[in-house]
Amino acid sequence: MNPGIQKVEALDAGHFVRVEWEDGSESRYPCVWLRDNCQCPRCFLRSARARRLVFEDLDVNIVVKEIALAGRKKISITWPDEHASEYEAEWLKRRCFSEAARAEMREDLFLPERQYWGSDLQLPKIPFEEIMYNDESAYKWLCTLKKVGIVLLTGAATRQGELVKLGHRIGFLRLTFYGPTWQVQDKADANNVAYTTGKLCFHTDYPVLQHPPGVQFLHCIKQTAAGGESEVVDGFHVSNKLKKQNPQAYQILSSTAVDYTDVGVDYCDFAVQCKQRIIDVDSRGQAVRINYNNATRDTVFDIPAEKVRPFYAALKEFDDLLNSAEHKFTYKLKPGDIVTFDNWRVLHGRQSYHSGSEVTRHLEGAYADWDVVMSRLRLLKKRVLNRD
């Protein structure tokens, strides 16, 4: 993008600046926003890319005193207090307030596109070594993880510690009460239902935390011969189905605060309590996070008694949709496989398997926050696409 400015002028008694571009389009910028985002050294610390101007010094009713166009690539503004600001054409164009420009910026910064799926999922697969040492492959991995919600990495060593390497590749792992990584295997006196051989129903991990981990990694080190198949379902796809099928049930699950609890000893002793809505929605009513783990849903339920049965009916309908054959995808991890998935979107489960005198199935697990993953994705995007 190399935009040129045709004309610039102040509008609305100096409260807006209108920029006419060489391609014939135009942009309108509120002057309070322009003053707030002055890029001069006094107002902006370039080494940190952070604003130095303190908000208490900002006049929210500020108007332009003088405005000028410098060589079609920059505008300069003089404010009533004689402070001078300059704005590059490309910088302004990217921050245009039009709906189209804002949508383009959202796409660039947050990659909101989603590819929904059911039992027809074509599980994306990328070699583990490729994403570790090739930026293009790592970029493809994280883009696919954001868009589809799940990617299988193949060919990792069958030993503990590979997830620590993966954590370093993106930045760092999320520490929880179960440790930096944790071992999913049959354990005596298990402090988590995952550490048994029984069936695990569809769930998201850790809704008992106010900010549940965004991404989960499960590395297969040892796999049982019979049973132990993994199951996944696209929670956003199912939520959309529920919203169309039964709007009232969707409303109940997206507005009722459910109590979760987790008490025990692992990395340290813990007694965690939290309230979460099964379906977290944004301002438009679209699902942005699923918080559903039947194992840690508390016996305490802090709602009026008459609302309990309607809630259970709504949750049953949601759960039935999760478990329907058209929505769930079943696969079996092989030693060396690492499944990486969106813990806010993808619910996962496991079929039961037989216990033995020795450990027959061993997965190592870890978490990362979406903030860390998206940070690495943006950096890789800039590097791979050679963008400033």
PyMOL commands that set and color helices and strands:
alter all, ss='L'
color gray80, all
select helices_A, chain A and resi 12-14+31-36+55-57+89-94+99-110+128-133+135-148+162-170+193-195+235-245+247-253+305-323+370-385
alter helices_A, ss='H'
color red, helices_A
select strands_A, chain A and resi 5-11+16-21+26-30+44-45+50-51+66-70+74-78+84-88+125-127+150-154+181-184+200-203+215-222+230-234+257-265+269-277+279-281+287-290+328-331+338-342+346-350+362-368
alter strands_A, ss='S'
color yellow, strands_A
deselect
rebuild
show_as cartoon
